[in-house]
Structure formats: C-alpha cells, structure tokens
Amino acid sequence: MSGAFEALRGQLQEAAAAFADGPGALEGILLGLVDDVDRAVREPLEIFPVCHHSPASAVAMARRLREKQPKVVYLELCEDMAPLLTELRNCRLPVAVQAFATEVKGFPAEWAPLSVVAPITEASAEYQAIAYALDTPGVELVLVDRSADHAFQWNEREPSPEPDASPAEEEAALHGDAVGVEIGDLRPRFAELEEHLLRHGRVRHWSEWWHQYVELPLGDSDHDTYRQVMFLIGSLFRRLAPGDTRRVRVDEDRERYMWTRMREHLAASGAAPADCLYICGAFHAASRVAEFGVEGTDGFVISPRSESTWQYGLIPSSHASIEAQFGLAGGSVSIAATEWAKNLKRTKVKQFQLEGQVGGPKRKKAAELPAPTSDPVASDQLSGFLQRPPVLDRLDEAELLGWSVEIVRAARRNGYLASTADAIAVFETSILLAGLRDRAKPTPYDFQDAAVTCIEKDVVPGRRDVRRLVEIMMGGDRIGQVGYDALPPLARDVHDRLEPLNLKLQQRGVQRALLDIASRPELEPCSDLLWMLRYLMPHGAARPIMGERRLGERPIQESWDLALGTHQRALIELGYEGVSVEQVLEQRLRRAAYHPQATAAKVLGAVEDATLYLRSSRLAGELGTRALEVLATERTVDGAPEVLRRVRRLLAHYRTSEPVLPRWIEDFVRTGYAHYCTLLPAAFADEEAGVEQVAAMLGFLFSMEALALSLGCDRTQLELAIAGSHPEEPSKVALLWAAQVQLGRLTRAELRERCAALLANPMVLPAYPRYLSGFVHALEPAPGLADFVVEAVSNAFAELPDRLLLPWLPTLITTLRSRGAELVPLLVREAGRIFPGRLTALDAWVPPWKDQPEPLAVTRKTGGGGLALLAAHPASCDAVAGLLGCEEPWASTARTGLALLERYPDSAAALEEVLTGG
C-alpha cells in the first residue's frame, strides 16, 4: 500500500465517522475504494480503464497512446476475434465483430445458432487502440478476453427480452439475438444506487447521468485524473453490486482469464510490463482476484473449448442496435459521437484511424508520433477532483439557436405545425430546464425535453416523434457497412453473380431490378439466384413484384425489389453456413427433412423446393426416399391434405418433364396407397380427424389408384377399407356415401333417395348442413359428383328453413375459400351448365333433377319377335358386335344368342340400365 492516498483515506475516515456515527460498514466501503484505486495505480503493467463508446475514454486513449507509445497492447476482447480486426479498414463504422456457430456440440441444441458480437464505433477507446496497434510498426495487439466458446460455457442461457417497438426497430435489430461482449460496461448493478443517482442528479436515465457527471468533467482532465476517477467508479459499482453469485463468478473468471493470458504472453515474448498497456473496462480494472497483476498467482486453469464449429466475420451495426443491445437510452450513442467530434476540436488531440478506412477522412500521409514521454510518479489526483466544484460552462447561444431552428425545420418536414415561435419557445425552455436542473448550459437531453414539450404537444402526426427527430439531428442513427473485401466468400459470390443487373447492391434501401429474360437469356441465372435468396433471407431482402416460380415453367419477365444492403447482416450470416447459396440451401433442405419432428408433408415440401430452386434430381430423390420413410411411420392423418397437394404437383411435373417417373415417387404412391387404406377406417371413426383430412386421404386413394394398381397394389384393400368404415359424424357419412358411389357400391339414384329421406325427416334436418359440408369436401376424391353437389346445395337452399340455413353459410363460405382453387371452378362450371343463362328464364325454369321423365318399362320377349327386330335393324347389332369383337355371321349365332339372353338375363338388364340412364 502506497502513501499517495493517505490524505484521502483520512478524509474518508472522518466523513464515515460523521455520517455513520462511528466506524462500520461505510468506513470499510470508502477505504476499500481507495485501496482498489491504489492497487490498480501501482500495478507495473499500466491498466487503462475505459467505458464502452465513451468520448472521454476515446480522447484519453488517443492522448495516452501518443505519450506512452506502448509496444504491446492488451485489449479486453474475445481472443479468437483477432484475425478479423485487420478487415475493419474495409468497412464503414460502426460495425460489429461476430463469432457465429451453427453446428453446436457441447451445448443444448435449442441454443443454436450461437452468436457473439462486439460492436466498434469511431468514438470508442477500443478503436483508437486497434488503429494505433495495426498501423504502427513494431506494435503487437493481443486480445486477452475469453473466447466466444467460453462466453457460452460460462453463461447460463436466459431468454432475451422483447425490444420495445420504435421507429428505429429495423436498425435496432441489426445484431439479431446475439450475445454482446460488454467491454467497459459501467452501470450500477444495485438498483437503489442507480435510482438514487438519477433522482439527485435530476436526470431521467443512466446515459444522461453519465454524460452530465462523468463525460463532461473528464473530457479535459489529465491522464492520472482520468485513470483514478475511472478506477474509483469501477470499484464503487463493484463493491455495491448485489449478491448475484453467477454473474460475480463470471466476472471474476474473466479477470483471471485475462491476467493469465497476459502473464503467458509476457513470459513467451519477453516484453517488459512497462512497455505494455492493458485496456479493459473500469469494472474489471478494480479487480480483487488473486490472479490480478503480473505478480499474481497462476492457479487458474482455462478449460478447453467445445467441439462447436465457429465462423467469424464482420456485420453492419448501428447506433440504435448498440443502444438496444446494451440497454442504453435512445440517441445516447449518437450524442456520444457528436461529443467525440467536439472533444477532438476542443482538446486538439489527434485521433488514430486505420489507413484506408472506408468512410473516414482522407489522410495524405501517416501521422508521425512524437517521442514517447516518461511516466510521471503517481500522485493523488482524486482529492482535488472530488473537492472541485462543477465547472459551469457558459451558454453557447449560437449552438442552442442552431439546434432550435433545425428541430423546427425537421418537425415541419414531418408534418408538425411548427413555426418560428416554437423555435423561440424551445430555446427559452431549454435554458429554463437546465436552470431547474442546476446546469448553466443545456445538454442535448435538456434540449430534447424542451423540443418535445413545445412542438409535439399531444399529437404525433408522422412516423417519427420529436424525440426521434432530435436524435437524428444530433448525429442520427449512423449505420455501418461491411466492405466487399471484408465479406465472406458467399456474399462476394452473390454480388458477383448479380452484377449483370447493374445495381449498387451495397447501398441501403430498396432498388428495383427488371429482368427481361426473354430478350436477355443471360439474366436467367440472376433470376435463379434471386429466388434462392428469397427462400433463405428475411422478408424484404429480395421481394418479387412480377413473376413467379412454378414446377416445369421457365421465367419470361420478372421484377424484383432488392434490399441486400439493408439486410447485409443476414447475407453475411449465410456465409457462415457455406461457400455458396446452393450449398446453404441444400443443407437447410436436408436439415428440415431429417429433423426429428419432420412430417411427410414437410419433407415433400423440401423435395418440391429442391426441384424448384436447385433443379437437383439427386437431392430430390434422396429427400423423396426420406419422405417415404416418414410417411410409413406416421399414425395420424393431419398432413394428408398437404401430402395430396404436393404429390399431385410433383407427379404432374415428372409426367411432363421426365421420360419415366422417378423410383422414389412410385414407391411413395405404392406405400401411400397401402398406408391410407390402413388408416382410413380409424380416421372415419376418430373425432380428432377432420373431414378435410379424410377427404384428402380418399383423394389420394382415388386419384392415385390407376398408378398404384399398375405398380402392384390391390384394389380389394381399398374396398375392404371402405366396407370397414362406419362414421357417425354427418359430414363423414356423406363423404363415405360419395366414396361408395365412386367405387360403384352405391348408385346415384340411391344416393339421391338417401338425401331426400334426410330432408323429409324433421329429426335430421338440423344436421343436414353438415351432410352438405361432407358432399362439398367429397369433390376432392370424386370430382364427378359436382352436378350432384350443385343439386344437393340447391335443394337445401330451396327447402331448409332460414334458422338452419343461415348458421351453415359461414361454414360453406370458409370451406370454399380454403379450397377455392380446386372446388370453386368445378361448382361454378357445373352450376353454369345447369342453371339458365338469363334472369328472365329463371321463373319458368324447372331443375332437371325434378323434371326427369318416368323410365319406360321394357318387356323382354322370349319368342322370335326380338330376333325379327334384330334382323330388321342389323346396324345396331353390328356396332355392338364390333365393340365386343364378334365376327361370326348372323345365321350361325342368332338362335344361340337368343338362348344365351334367356339363360343370363342380368347382363341384358344391366345394358338396359346403362342405355336408359338409370
């Protein structure tokens, strides 16, 4: 313990005795703060405490690097992210360094994908250190924090809170659900302490308190004062932290990890601690672990990484996304960027910037560093700082007037009825609010409150409110961009393949792409790529305006709205999954097909997508075989409608584009026929199985029957399944009747009689609409019954009372809407054929099913009259004989044929029924 802080210790002891009526916990806390500062100051390896995105930290860092010029810079950042830092020069800040893992091993599967980001802005001390180390010869940059893998090993996964909806919601989601690396996280973990500071500081949130009581006082301070104040703040928040043992354990393990890595590097490189600089958060700078310092113990064992495969890259970031991820107030990072520019101008400190930095000011030559200065002897700077009264900045009327005029102009552009009087009101109110809060100069937060009070009033006419307008005016939500050279191979490949479109795809915003493929066939590969991007990326990244992709069709003309620059993060994360879009799409389709919860319908969807987007018969065959396996294990019929629709589309495609059907689809039809025949009786009786699912099963069986029988299936299986079905629900009963008609077990006349009996039974009338619903669904397996369905629905509208008919209408409408593409054209076409075409003919119109003549009774004669009739009119008999393949002359078969008719009269009766129409 040094004597540099003895005077401060004495003053704090007296203060503790005065406020707490004697020594106790308060004295221990106050003296502990001084001990932490003293310990950190005396460390041979200089510790530089920072706060993330703090302009004061950035200015102090730039100044210290020019004075000390360290040979080794240790930085609190995930050690496995080091290779990416050189790519920052190809990006427009802010961007985030990201570690991403899709193949998770050693972690719960539901955590996937794993993502860790570390955002970097120009107004951050970390960027100053990175720029100095990478562009200064002979300087080594060493990242010493835990790896991204350890970040998940040490932390228990907690559900992330839903972000509040705001106008900047899209920009705030640039980091997705990634875990943020908290570099220099300085915020009280003791809720009562934060509330006390906010109340007595007369501020609304923590960002405003930090700006008012830390940023501004430290903006012009010297190096020793800055370090000691930051050590003191970190120690204060650390000692007053609540007893969250998990979080304290993680913090201490991070500190042990970093000091262990630094001692290992010092031992391996032989560097002197005096030539090194350790940059970390102020919370970790005031550490009390045994491993602290270059002379600390070496008992900490670093666990090995898991077997997860990690990918690394840069993703675009924004001020709003940083604020959302780290819980900062809206606009605070933008205000910090503005404060950083003002600090540079006021202090004349020269910032460090990577050579060739995209979006930065152009430099004619690299800045020359002055000769390094020797480190002064540490002395007590805290006493003077804590006793110094707050500096009262004089009012900058020109700046405040400029803000007031600009916010009124912005408000008028966004629909507010603002005028010059409002500008004057904002100016005066800002000064008034600052005075009420004991400030001589209004801060941006005071001005923001004044603008909301004077302009917004009680109506928000536009998308942006006044608070958001002030944030934009103060610097805006600056959004970074990853340069082409820093993109992963997949993203660069996408830009290269879309180059024929002649669009600036790196820019944010929506751009329209017109593809006239008929006249420019070279654009067809662009169309294929855009459809794959639409499948893989979020909605809005690639949105078709004109054109569609269907099986067996070739594109002619298409129009697209592209926003790849806006969704650059999603495109970069695709690059973590593969080296080409086709590879990523194939992996996702295979992953969806082999998912434990995959259904036959979902696997068939993957088959269809593989055929549609990749045109890969190999992958389609593999996934089709998987669909066959899944179907054979299913014991429910929930997915039958989707299975039927997809199998029909695939069959139609293969029949028109392939010489023979693929083996897998033949096996699927054969297995599906037997599978649905087995499940059909249980589905008819199961209350959980809906009529739509049963109708889809019957549709599969009847529409695939010809193909299934040609592949060796037995029709007896279907007949037994229909015979063993005994439904009780009216709609399923009607569906069973339709199936029996389709099989020939029931005639139309018998079906018409059953419906007439239902209408004639008062006890059954309330359930009759459900029978009609079953008949409507029966159009799926038996489309030939469309005329009967029209007849049944017409009879229902004619005879059912309104109290039964009206409640059924919503069910009918929803049924037709859900199956409109298949059922409505059938019903409309049949109704158009039956009903009169003119309104005037409707009154005299008689439905054909009510105007049928009585069938003529045909008396079969056994004498020679029939033979004479045949001999008199031989043409009809010759035609029938030709159809049957009989070529014998008349004289040899006449008597024999008559005897045959007498012996087997049933055949003649059946022929009579066919010829007379029943």
N, C-alpha and C positions, 0 to 999 in steps of 0.2 A: 504494500500500500504506500503510495507516494504522498508527499506533503503538499502537493499543489492545490489540493482541495480542502485543506484543514480549516481555513476560514469559512468556507461554505458549510462544512459539517457543523461547525459551532453555531452558525446562524440557524441552521435547520433544527438543531437540538433545542435551541431557545424557542423557536417557533412551535415545535412539537409540545414542549412543556407548557407554553402559553395557551395553545388551542386545546390540548387534551388533558390539561390539569395534571401533568406528570408524564414520565416516560411510559411507553407502552407500544402498542402496535403501530401507531402513527410514526413514532420515532424510528422504529425498525424499517418502515417502508421508506421514509425520507432518507435515512442514512444508507439504505440499500441502493437507492437510486444513485447516490454519489459514488458508492463503491462500484457499481456497474460501469459508470462513466469512467472512473479512474482506471479500472481494469482494461477497458477497451482502448483507452488512450495510450496506456503503457505497453500495449502489445507490439513486439518488434515488427511484425508484418502489418503494415498500415491497413486499417479497416476503414472503408469509405461507406457509411450508411446512406441509403437512398430511399426515396419514396417513389413508387411507380408513377410515371407520367407527371412528375413534379418539375415545373420550370426552375425552381430554386435549386433542386438537385442537379438538373442538367447544366445550369450555369456554373455551379460549384464544381461539377465534374470536369467540364471543359477547362476551367481555370486551373484545377489541380493537376490535370494531365500535362498541361504546358509547363507547370512549375516543376513537377517531380520527374516526368518522363520515365515511368517505370519500364523495366524490361520484361516483366511478366504481369499479366492482368488476369486475376482470378475473378470469374463472373458467376453469380448465382443464376444459373440457367441449366436446364437438363443437359447432361454431358453428351448424350447421343445426338443432340441437335447441332453440334459444332460444324459438321461439313456444310450445312445449309447457309451459314452466315455470309459466306462469300457471294451468294446469289442475291443478297439484299441490294447490291448496286444495280441489278437489272429490274428493280421493282420501284413503283411509286408508293411511298409510305402514306398511310400506315398499312402494314401487312402483318401477318402472324406466322410464326414458325410452327409447323404442325407435325406431330407424330401420330400415325394412323395405323390401326391394326384391324383387319377383317378376319384373319384366321386366328382365333382365340384359343390358346392352350394354357391351362393352368388357372383360368378364370371361369366364372359361370358363363354359360352360353348366352344367357339373356343380357349380359353386359355388352355384347358385340353390337356394332363395331366400337372399338376403343379409340378415343381421340383426345389428344392433349395439344393445347395451343399456347403460345407465348407471344402476345401482340407487341409490336415495336413501333413507336412513333418518333418523329424528329425531336419532339420536346421531352425526351427521356434520357436519363443518365446512361442507361444501358447502350443506347445507340451511339452516344458520344464515345463510350469506351470501345465499342466494336469498330467504329470508324477509325479511331486512333490506332488500335492494335493491328487492323488489317492493312492500313495504308502506311504504317511507319516501319521501315526496315529494322530487323533485329528485335522486334517485339513479339512476344508469344501470348496468344489468347487461350486461356484454359477454362473450360466450363466445368464446374465442380459440383453442381447440384445433382440430386438423384436422377436416374434415367426415367423416361416415360413409363417403362415397365414397372419400376419401383413405385411410381406415383399411384398405380392401381394396386400394387401389392400391399402398400401401407394404408390405403384408404378404404373404408367400407363404402360401398356404392349407396348413394342416397338419391331419391327421386328429385330431379331438378324442378324448382318452382316454375309455374307458368308465367312467362313475361307479360307485363301489362300491355294492352293494346295501345298503340301510339302511332302517329303519322310516320315515324321512322321505324316501324316494325320490321320492314323488309331489311333495312340496313342493320338493325339490331340483331338480326338472326344470321349474320354472316359467319359467326363462329359455330352455328348449329348448337348441338348439345355437348360440345367438347368441354373437357376439364381445363380450367385456366391455371397457368403457372403463376402463382401470386408472388411476383418479385417486388419486394418493398411494400407489402401490404401493411399499411398503417391505419388501423381503425380500432377504437376501443372494443374489446370483447366483453366488457362489463356494461350492460345496457344502462344501468343507473348512471355510470360515469358519462356516457355519451349524452344522455338526457340532461345531465347537469351542465355539461359544457355547452350544449346547444341553447339551453334556457338562459344561462348567464351571459353567453356570447351574443344573445339576441339574433340568432340565425335560425334558418329553417331546417337545414340538413348538414351532414358532416362535411360535404365538399365545400360548402360556403364557410364553415368554421375553419377548415384547413387553409383555405385561400386567405381569410382575413387575419388569422393569428399565427400562421406558420409561413406561408408562401411570401407574403409581403414583408414581414420582419427579416426573413432570411435571404431575401433577394439581393441585398447589398452587403451581407455580412462577410467577414473574412473566413479563411479555411478552418481555423481552430474553433471559432464560434459555431460555425455550421456543424462541424462534427460533434461537438459536445452537446449542442441542443438536440440533434437527431438521436444521439445516444440516450439522452435523458428521456425523450419522448418514447423511444422504443422500450426502455426499461420501465417507464411508468405504465404503459399499456400491458407489458408482460407481467409485472407484479400484481396488477389489478385485474388480470384475466380470471374468468370463472373457472371452476374446477372441472372442465371438460377433459377428462383424462385421455381420451382418444386423440383429441386434437393436440394437447400438450405433448403426448408421446410422439406424434408425427413430427411436430416442430423440433423437438429435441433430437430425434433421429436424423432429420435433415441437417441439423447443425453438426452432429457427429460425422455424418457422411461427408459434408463439405470440408471440415477440418482434416479428416482422414485423407481425403483426396489431395489436399494441398500439401500435407506433410509427405505423402508419397511422391508428389511431383518435385518438391524441394530436394528430397533425397536422391531422386533419379537424375535430376538436371544439374544439381549443384548450385542453383541460384541462391543468392543471398536474400534473406527476408527484407532487407532494407531496399532492395531493388524491385520489390513486388508490391502490388496493390490488390486488395481484396474488396470487391464491390458486392454488397449484399443489402438486403432490407434492414432497416433500422431495428425491426423486431428481433432479427437474428443476430444483429451486431452486439446486443447486450445479453449475450448468452451466458449461462452459468453451468453448462455441462462440463464434465471433467476433461473432455477431449478438446476444449477451447484452447486456441493458441498453438504456436509452433512447438511449445514445450509441453503440450497436453499429452494425456495418456493415449495409448494405441490399442485399447481393448475392444474397440468397436469392429464387429465382423459384418461386412457387406454381403448380403445374401445374393445368390446368383439370379440372373434374370429368368423369366419363364421361357417356354418354347414358342411363344407367340411371335408371329412374323410382323415386324414393324416396318412401315413405309414412312418416308419423310419428305416434306415439301413445304412450299410457301403458299398461303392462301390470302386473298384480299381481306382486309379488315377495315374498320371504320370507327369513328369516334363513338357513334351510337352503340356499336357492338361491344366496344370496350366498356362503356358505361353499364350496359345491360349485364355483362358477364361478371363484373366485379362490384356490382351494387352501387355505382356512383350516380350522382344526380344527373339528370339530363342536361346536356350542354356543358358539363364541367370540363371535359377533355378539350372541347373547342375553346373554352375560355382559357384553359391552360396553354394551348397552342398560341393564342393571342398574347398571353402574358410572357411566353418564352421569347417571342419576337421583340416585345418591348424591353425585356431584360437585356437582350443582346445589344440593342441600340443604346440603352442607358449605361450599361457597365463596360461597353467596348470590348467585351470578351469575344474572341473568335471561335466559332463553333468548328467541330470536326465533322467532315462529311466524306462519305465514300467516293472515291474517284469514279466519275461517270454515273453518279446517282441519278436515276430517272426522276424527273420532276423537280430536281433541286436546281439552285442557281449554278450557272456555268462558271468554272474556275479556269483561268488561263494557265496556272501552274500550281503545283502543290505548295501549301503553306509551309514556310520554314519555321521550325521550332527554335525558340531561344535556348540559351544554355540553361541546363537544369539548376535550380537553386537548392541549397542545403535546407534540410528540415529544421525549423526552429524548435527550441526547447518548449515542451508542452507546458502551458500555464493555465490558470483558472480563468476561463472566459465566461463561465456560466453566471458567476455572481454579478458581473456587470450587465449581462444580458437580461437576467431576471429582475434586476432593480431598475433597469432603464425604462422610462415612461414610453408609452407608444408614440411612434413618430406620426405626427399629423401632416399628411400630405395636403398641400394646398389644392384647392379646387381647380381642375383643368376645365375651364368653361368651354374652350373651343372643342375639346373632345366630347364633353357632355352634350353640347349643342349639335355636334355632328351625329351623335347617336340618336338624339331626339328627332332630328329631321329625317334621318334614314329609316327609323322604325315607322314613322308616319307614311313615308313613301311606300314601304313594303306592305303596310296594312292596307293602303288604298289599292295596291295591285291585287290583294287577296280579298277584296270585296267589302272592306270596312269603310264606313263613312267618317274617315278621319280627315282633319284639317290642320291648318297652322295653329289654331287654338289648342288642339290636342298636343302638338309638339311643345308648346309653351307649358302646358299642364304637366307633361311628362318630365320636362326639365325641372320645374319647381318641385314636383312631387318626389323626384329622385333626391334632391337636396334635403327635403323635409324628412324622408325616410332615413337617410344617412344620419341626420342630426338626432332623430329619435333613437338610433342605434349607436350613438356615441362615435360617429365617424365623421371626419371632416370632409372626406372625399367619397362620393358614392361609388360603390363597387358595381360590377356588372350585374350582381344579384339584386342590388337595390334598384338599379335601372330597370331590370326585368319586372320586378314587382310594380314599379310605377307605371310601366307601359301596360301591364295587364289591367291595372286599376283605371287608367284614364282612357284606354282605347277599346278594350274588349267589352267592357260593361257586362251585359247579361246575354249577349247573342254571339254565337260563333258561326258566321255565315259560310265560311270556306272550310277546306280540309285541314288547314293549319291554324292553330290558335296563336295568339300573340306571343305566348311564352316560347313557342317553337320558332316564331319569326325572329325573336331576339337571339335565340341560339344560332340561327342561320346567319344573322347579321354579325354576330361576334366572331365568326370564323366558319360557321357551317359544319355540317357533318362530313368532314373530309373522308373520302372513300379511297382506299389504296387499290393498287393494281399490280399483279404479278406479270413481269415482262415475259416476252416469248421465250427468251433464252433460259429463264428460270422455271418454265413449265415442265411437267413430266412428259415423257415421250408420247403418251396417248393424246394429251391436249395439243401438243405441237402437230401430231398427225391429223387431228381434226381440223385445225386451222389450215394445214397444207391441202387437205382434200377438199375443203370448201373454198379455196382460193378462186376457182372459176366463177364464183358468184360476184366477185369484185366488191365485197363489203368489208368494212372495218369492224371485224368481229371482236376486237379487243375493247372497243368503246362500250360504255354502259348505255343502256336504253334499248329501245326496240327498233329493229331495222327490217324493212320489207324486202324479201327475196322473191323474184319472179323467175320461174323455171319453165321455159317453153321447150319441153323435151322433144316434141315432135320435130321442130326445126333444128334443135341443137342436141343431138343424142349424147354428146359428151357430158351433159348435165345429169344424166340418169344416175351415175354413181353418187352425185351430191344428194339426189333425192333419196337413194337408199340409206345414206349416212344420216340424213335428217330424220328419217322415220325411226332409225335405231336410237338417235339422241332423244327423240320424243318419248320413246319407250323407257329409256334409262334415266333421264334427267327430270328435275321438278317441272311442274306445270308452268308454262310460260317461257321456258328456255328455248324451245322450238315448238311453235304452235302452227298447225296447218290452217290456212284460211280457205284455200280452194284445193281440192284434190283429196283422194282417199286411197288407202292401200287395201286391196282385197286379193284373195287367193286366185291365181290364174290370170290376173289383169296386169297390164303394163301401163305405167303413167304416161299421160299425154301433156298436160299442163298442170302446174302446181303454183301455189302462192303461200309463202311462209312469213310469219313474224318471228324473228330471231332476237334473242337477248342473251347470247352466250357471255358477253362481258359482264352483265349484271349477275349471272349465275356462274361466275368463274370458279367459285369455291366448289360447287358441285362437279364441274368438269375436272378440276384438279383431283378431287377425291375419286373420280372414276379411274384416274391414272394410277391410283394405289392398288386397284384390283386387277390390272392387266396392262399389256402394252398396246392393245388395240381395242376399238369399240366392239368388234366382232368377238374377241376373246371374252370381254366382260359380259356381253350379252349371253354368250353360250354358258358361261359359269353361272350366271343368275338363273337361266332357264333350267340348267341341271340341278342347281341348288333347290329351286322351287319344286321340281319333280321328285327329288329324293328327300324332301322334308318329311319328318315323321307324321305330320298332320296333313299331308297332301291327300287329296281325293282324286278319283278318276277324272272328274270334270276339270280340276286344276291341271292335272298332268296333260290332258288333251289340249287344254289351252296353251301349255308350253309347247306341245307338238305343233299346234297351229302357228304360234309365234315363230318357232324355228323355221317353219316352211315359208312364212310370210316375210320375215325380215332377213333371215340368213340364207334362205333357199338351200338348206342343207338336208339332203335326204338321209345322210348318215346320222346326224343328230336326231332328226325326226324319227328314224327307225329305232334308235336307242330309247328315246323318250316314249315312243309308242309301245314298245315292249314293257316299259315301266308302267304305263297306263293299264296295260292288260293285267299286270301283277296286282296293281292296286284295286282294280275292279273286282278281281276274283276274291279279294279279302273283305270287301265292303258288305255290311249286313243291313244297311239302310238304303233307302231309295231317294234320299233328299236331293242328290245331284243328278237324278235321271233326266230332268228337262235340259240341263246344260250339256250332259253327255250326248243326248239325242241331237241337239242343235250342232254341236261341234263335229260329231261323226258324220252327219249329213253333209256339212260343208267340206270336210276332208274327202269324203267319198266322191262328191261332185268334182272336186279339184283333180283327184287322181284319175278319175274316169275320162277327163278331158285332156289331161296333160301327160299321162303315163300310158305306155302300151299295155301294161298289166298292173293290177293292184299290188301294192307292197305286201309283203308277207305278214307284217305286223297287223295291218288293218283287217286282213282276212281272219287272222287268229282272234282279233278283238271282236269281230262280228260273231264268230262262232262261239266264243266264250260268253259274250254278252247275251246271245240268244238263250243259251242254257241257263245263264245266271239269272236273268229276269224271269224266265219261266219258273224257276225255282222259287223266287221271291214273290211272284205275283199273287198267289192265294193269301199269303200273310199280309201283303200290302193292302189288298181289298178289305181285310178284316181289321187292320191296325188303324186306330183312331188318330195316331200321330202322322200317318202318311196321308197327305192331302190328295185331292182329286187331280191336281195338276201333275203330281209325281206319278200317280197310277196311269194317267193318260199318256205321259211321256214313256213309261215302260211299254204300254201297248203300242204306242207309235213306233218305238224301236223294234218291237217284235214283228209288227205287220209290214213296216216299210223295209226292214232288212230281211224279210222272210225269204224272198227269192234267192238272195245271195247266200243266206245261211243254209238253205236247203241244198244249194249247189255245192256247198262246202262240206256236206255230210250231216247236217243237223236233221232231226226227226220232227216232223210236224205233229206227231202224236204227243210230243212233250207239251206243245202249246195247247192242244185240245184238252189234255188232262189238266193243265193249269187253269184253263177257263172253266172246265167242269167242276174243279175243286174250289172255286171261288164263290163265297157266299156273303156278299156285303150286306150291311144293314143300313148304312147311310144312303139317303135317296140319290145324291149325285153319283155315288159309286155304283148304285144299282143301275142307273141309266147308262153309265159307262159300260157296265157288264153287258147290258142288252145290246148296245152298239157293237161290242166285240163279238157277241153271238151272231149278230147279223153279218158281220164281216167274215165269220167262219162258216156261215151257211147253216148254223144251228137254229136260226130264227128268221122267219120271213118278214118282209116289210109290212105285210098285211097284219101279221100277228103283233108286230111292234106298234102299229097304228091302233090296233084294238086295245092293247095294254094302256096306251096313253089316253084313249077315250074312256077307258074304265077309271083311270085316275081322276080325270076331270068330272066324271059322273059320281064320284064318291065324296060326299061332303067332309068325311073324316080325313081324307088325304089331301084336300085342296090346300091347306096351309103349307104343306111340304112340296107342292107341285113346282114352285120356282126352283127348288134345289134339284129336282129332276131335270129341269130345263138347263141348269148350270152344267150338269153332267153331260147332257147332249151337246152343249156348246164345246166342252172340252173334248168330246168324242170326235170332233173334227180332226184332231191330231192323228189318231190311229185310223180313222175311217173318213177321209175327206169326201168320199162318195155319198155320204149321208147329208150333204149340205142342203139338198132340197127338202129332206125330212126335217132338218133343224129349222129351216125357214117356216115350214108348215106348223111345227110344234110351237114355235115362238108366236106365230100369227094367231093360232088358236088360243094361246094363253092371253094375249092382249085382247082378244075378242070376248073371251068368256070369264076370265078371272076378275073378281071384284077389285076395286082400287085398293082396298085395305090390305090385300095380299100382293097386288102387283107392284105398287109404288115402293114398298120396302125392298123389293128384289132388284129394282132398277139400278141402284149403285153397284150391286154385285155384278150385274151383267155388264155395266159400263167398265168397271175395273178389269173384268176378265178380258173383254175385247181390247182394252187399252194395253194390257200386259202382253197379249198375244196378237196384237193388231197386224203385224207383218204377215202372219200365216193365216189367221182365221177371218179377218175382216174382208179381204178380197174374195174369198170363197162365198161368204154370205151375201156380199153386195152383188156379186155376179149372178148368183142363183136367184136373189130377190129381183134383180133386173129382168131376168128371164121369165119369172112367174107373174109379177105384178104388171098392171097396164102401164104403158108409157105416158099416158096423158091423164091429167086430173079429171077431165070430164068423163072419162070412161070408168072412173073408179066406182061411181054409184051403181052402175049396172053390172059391175064385174062380179063374177062368182068364182071363188077359189077352185082351182082344178081338182083338189082333193075332195071337194063336195059336189062336183059335177061329173062324176065318173059314171058311165052307163053300166047297167047291170050286165054281167058277163052272160053270153048266150050259152044255153045248155046244149051240149054236143052229145048226140046219141050215137053210140058206137054200134054199127050194124055188123052182123056176123055172116050175112049172106054174101051174094055176089054183087050187091049194089056198090060196095066200096071198090071192088075190083073194076067194075064198069066205069066208075068215076075216075079211077087212076088211068084206065086205058083211054078215056076220053080226053084227059088233060095230062099227057105224059111229061110235059116240060118241067113241072114242079118236082115230080118224082125223079126225073133225070138229074135235076140240080142237087137234090138231097143225096142221090146215089153217087154223084160225082164227089161231093164232100166226104162221103163215107168210104170212097174208093171202090165201089162196086161196079164191075164192068160186064156182068153177065147179061145176056139178052132177056127180054121181057118174058118170053114163053117158058123159059126154064125155071123162073123164080116166082111166078105170080101166085100159084097155089101154095107154095111153101111159105112165102111171105105172109099170106093171109093166115095160115095156120100158126105162124110164129107170133103174130099180133094177138091171136086168141089165147095162145099159151102164156104170153108175157104181156099183160095189158098195162103194167105200171110204166113201162117205157113210153108207150103211146100217151098215157095220161100226163107224164112229165113234159113231153114235147108239146102237148096241147096247152099246158100252163105257160110254157115259155112263149109260144106263138101268140097267145091271147093276152099276155101281160099280167097274169095273176088273177 
